[in-house]
Amino acid sequence: MGYAAFKTTDAYVSKHSGAGIRIYLVDIGTKKEWRAHTNVNFEDAIEQVPIREAGEKNPTQLVQGAIEPNVSVDGIFSPEINDGELPNRENFIGKQFHVLQVISDDRPGAATVLNALIGFGPNRVSISQANAGTVSFAMSGPGLYRMTGEQYALEYGQN
């Protein structure tokens, strides 16, 4: 189903639970797609600069500038992911991903991309362990730009 058709369904106006959305990372260099992710946070830092002219008591306008996207991705640790996918001291140069938020296969609108962060370059990787909990990992850092599902579909021919 293309995005234009998706927009005509009830799934387009429905609220989605996290269980109904999958998170994929696509390694830009190898084109390998992987998922073991439990959480994603997208953030667009939008530059807003208040301007106060000489002689004015208060700023009178906001000048808008660049949008700087950031993302953090959390997941469940495995030795395979640790050895092959997470950036490390030997492979971090040039390591970039696309982060895709996609509707699960068992939901209306399956495989529809909802958000995409293009060119995610992790600048932080952490691994956490609790005595009685799951071992997890987290990556965070900037990206080149974020696209909505509609923008992604138009650019990548999924409309």
N, C-alpha and C positions, 0 to 999 in steps of 0.2 A: 504494500500500500504506500503510495506516495504521500508527501506531506499535505498536498492540496486535498486529497481524499480524507486524510486523517482529520483535517479541520472541520469536516462535515459530520464527524461522529460524536457520540456522547463522551468518548474518552478525551476529546479535546477540551471540553469544559469541566471534566471531572477532576477532583483532587486525587493525587496519586500517593500511595504509601511508599515508603522506602523499599519495602519488600517487592514492590511491583516495578522497580527500576533497577537496571544493572549498570555497573560502572566498568568501562573498558579503558585500558591504556593501550595505545598503539605506538610501538617504538618506531620513530620516524626513520631511523637508519635501517633496521632489519625488517620493518613492516609486520613484525610479530605482534599479535594481539593477545593480551592476557587479562585475566580478571581473577582476583581473590580479594576484592575490595568490599569493605563494609560501610564506608562513609566517604563522602566528598563534600567539600565546601568551595564554592566559587565566590570570588570577591572582585569587583571592579572598583578600583580606587580612581575616582573621577576628579581630576584637578579642578579646583574652584578657587580662584584668587580674588579676594575682595579688593576693589580699587577705591581709594580715597584721594580725590583731587586736592591739590594745594588749596588751603582756605576752607575746605569742607570739614564739618565736625565729625561726620561719620562716612563710611564707605557708601557709595551710591550705586554701585553695580558689581556684579560678579563676572569675571572673565573665565570662560571655561576652556580647559586645555586638554591634555592627553588623558586617555583612559589606560590605567595600568592594571591588567588582570593578574590575580594571584589565585592559586588553588592549593588545597591540601587534600591528599588522598590517604585514607587509612585502609589497612587490610589485614588479613590473617597470614602470619608468617609461615613459610615452608623453606626447607633448605634449597629447593629448586629455585624459588623466587629470589632467595638471598644470593645464590651463586650466579644466576643467569639474568635476572631482570633489574634488581636494584642497582642504582649507580654505586660504584665503589672506586677505590683509588686507581684502579687500572682502566676503567672504562667511562669515567664521568665526563671527560672532555667530549663535547658534541652530543651527549646523551639528551635527547629530547623526545617528548611524547605528545600525542594528541589524547586528550581525556574526553571520553564520550559518555554521556548520560543517556541511556537507551531504555525504552519500555521493554519489559520482560516478555519472553516468548509466549507465556500463558495468559497474557492480558490483551484487552482490545487495543489495537494500535501497535501490536508487537513489532519490535525492531525499529521503531521510529526514534530517531535521535531528538532529544529534547534540548540539550545544551552540548556545546563542544568548546573546549579550550584548546586552541591551536598553538603548538610550539611550547609546551610546558617544559621548562628546564629546572629540574629539582635542585634547590640549593641547600636542602636539609633532608636527611634521611635518619630516622630513628627507629629503634627496635625496643619494644617494651615487653616485660614479662612480670606477671604476678604469680605468687606461689600456687594459687588455686585457679588461675585464669588462663585464658588463651594467650599465646605469644602473638604479638601483633607488630606491624610496622606502620610507619607514616612517612610520607614524602610531602614536601611543600616547596613552593617557589613561584616565580613569575612565569607568565606565558606571553605569547605575542599578542593574541587577541581572543576574546570569547565570542562565540556565535550562538544565536538562538537556534532552535530547531528549524524554524522556517528559513533563516539565513543559510544554515548548513545544507538544507535540502536544495535550495536554489543554486548554491555554489557547486555542490557535488552531484547534481543531477538526480536527486531523489524526490523530486516534486512530481 
